[in-house]
Amino acid sequence: MKGNKLLVVVVAAVVFIAAAVAAIYLFRNEIADFFVDVKSRIDEKIMKLQNNGEYVE
């Protein structure tokens, strides 16, 4: 019985990993666009902080 449970867990883990890899492959452009958007927002906030005069040396 333990062998069957272990086999089910291993199969479920392999299916989960395959689904994650497939999702990343299928949605790679959307994921890249998301991170580019996040980076641009962070860059805007950094520029605002640098230009507001609070951190002038």
Backbone as a ProteinNet text record, in pm:
[ID]
protein_1_A
[PRIMARY]
MKGNKLLVVVVAAVVFIAAAVAAIYLFRNEIADFFVDVKSRIDEKIMKLQNNGEYVE
[TERTIARY]
82.4	0	86.4	197	284.7	346.4	377.5	435.4	340.6	211.6	111.9	96.3	97.2	85.8	206.4	324.1	445.8	441.8	393.4	382.7	285.7	174.9	77.1	137.4	211.6	275	378.4	457.8	560.3	494.8	390.7	320.9	258.6	198.5	139	245.5	361.5	470.2	520.4	534.4	580	477.7	350.7	246.1	245.8	262.3	266.7	384.4	501.4	619.6	601.1	545.8	522.4	422.3	319.4	220.6	283.2	369	435.6	527.3	603.3	693.4	612.5	503.5	419.5	358	312.6	253.3	356.8	476.9	582.3	615.9	623.4	653.6	542.7	417.4	305.6	285.1	311.5	284.6	412.5	521.3	649.2	645.2	574.6	568.2	490.6	381.2	302.5	380.9	453.6	535.3	644.8	709	813.7	756.2	639.3	575.3	542.4	496.8	465.6	589.3	701	822.1	880.3	864.4	908.1	824.8	694.9	606.7	644	670.2	709.4	840.9	935.9	1064.8	1047.7	962.7	942.5	876.8	784.5	722	823.6	909.4	1012.8	1109.3	1146.5	1236.6	1173.8	1042.8	974.1	978.2	953.3	954.5	1094.8	1195.3	1332.8	1366.6	1324	1352	1280.8	1158.9	1086.8	1159.1	1208.4	1279.9	1410.8	1477.5	1604.8	1585.9	1472.1	1451.8	1373.4	1329.2	1246.7	1327.3	1457.5	1541.6	1563.8	1495.8	1513.4	1648.2	1699.1	1821.6	1938.8	1937.9	2048	2166.1	2282.9	2402.5	2451.9
-119.8	0	125.5	124.7	241	265.2	159.4	171.6	238.2	207.4	268.4	416.7	452.9	594.5	673	613.5	679.2	698	597.9	606.9	718	729.2	834.2	972.1	985.7	1113.3	1149.5	1054	1079	1119	1050.5	1083.6	1222.5	1254.4	1386.7	1496	1471.4	1569.8	1590.4	1484.4	1495.2	1571.4	1543.8	1614.9	1762.9	1793	1932.1	2005.7	1945	2008.6	2027.8	1928.8	1940.7	2052.4	2066	2172.5	2309.4	2321.2	2448.8	2487.4	2392.5	2419.7	2457.6	2388.5	2420	2558.5	2594.7	2727.2	2836.3	2816.1	2915.8	2927.2	2816.2	2819.1	2887.9	2856.5	2912.3	3061.3	3104	3242	3323.1	3283.1	3351.2	3497.2	3530.8	3670.7	3755.9	3702.7	3775.6	3793.1	3690.3	3698.1	3802.7	3804	3902.1	4043.3	4062.1	4194.4	4240.8	4150.1	4184.1	4235.6	4164	4205.6	4334.3	4356.5	4483.2	4597.1	4575.9	4677.9	4706.9	4602.7	4620.9	4697.6	4663.6	4732.4	4879.5	4910.8	5051.1	5129.2	5067	5134.9	5160.4	5063.6	5081.4	5191.5	5193.3	5297.6	5436.2	5447.6	5576	5622.6	5532.5	5569.3	5609.6	5540.5	5576	5714.5	5743.5	5874.9	5985.2	5958.7	6058.3	6083.5	5977.1	5992.5	6069.1	6046.5	6112.7	6259.4	6292.7	6428.7	6518.1	6468.4	6551	6634.4	6618.5	6701.5	6649.6	6545.7	6493.3	6425.7	6368.1	6290.4	6359.7	6489.2	6563.9	6564.4	6538.8	6536	6675
0	0	0	76.5	78.8	-57.8	-127.8	-261.5	-357.8	-346	-433.9	-403.8	-276.9	-239.5	-289.8	-275.6	-321.3	-473.3	-543.8	-689.5	-729.9	-660.7	-689.9	-663.6	-554.8	-521.9	-627.4	-670.5	-772.5	-904.8	-944.4	-1069	-1059.1	-945.6	-928.2	-934.1	-874.5	-878	-1020.4	-1096	-1234.8	-1318	-1298.3	-1371.6	-1334.3	-1207	-1162.2	-1224.8	-1224.4	-1282.9	-1433.2	-1501.7	-1645.8	-1675.4	-1593	-1613.1	-1589.7	-1489.6	-1462.6	-1577.8	-1628.7	-1741.1	-1864.2	-1890.2	-2005.9	-1993.2	-1873.1	-1853	-1874.2	-1823.2	-1842.9	-1991.2	-2062.1	-2205.1	-2284	-2252.3	-2327.5	-2300.3	-2177.6	-2139.5	-2118.3	-2183.7	-2161.3	-2203.3	-2309.7	-2353.1	-2252.5	-2201.8	-2102.9	-1972.7	-1933.4	-1811.9	-1830.3	-1947.2	-1974	-1974.5	-2036	-2037.2	-1895.7	-1811.7	-1673.1	-1600.3	-1614.1	-1544	-1601.6	-1731.8	-1790.5	-1734.2	-1719.2	-1661.9	-1516.8	-1439.5	-1300.1	-1291.6	-1377.8	-1377.2	-1413.2	-1508.9	-1546.1	-1432.6	-1360.5	-1246.6	-1135.6	-1110.7	-1009.1	-1051.2	-1178.6	-1228	-1214.9	-1241.4	-1226.8	-1081.3	-988.8	-847	-802	-852	-817	-871.3	-993.2	-1051.4	-972.4	-927	-847	-714.8	-653.1	-527.2	-546.4	-657.1	-681.9	-719.2	-777.8	-827.5	-732.6	-618.1	-531.3	-432.7	-427.9	-344.9	-203.7	-164	-30.5	-12.1	-116.8	-105.9	-173	-177.6	-238.2	-142.2	-195.4	-109.2	-78.8
[MASK]
+++++++++++++++++++++++++++++++++++++++++++++++++++++++++

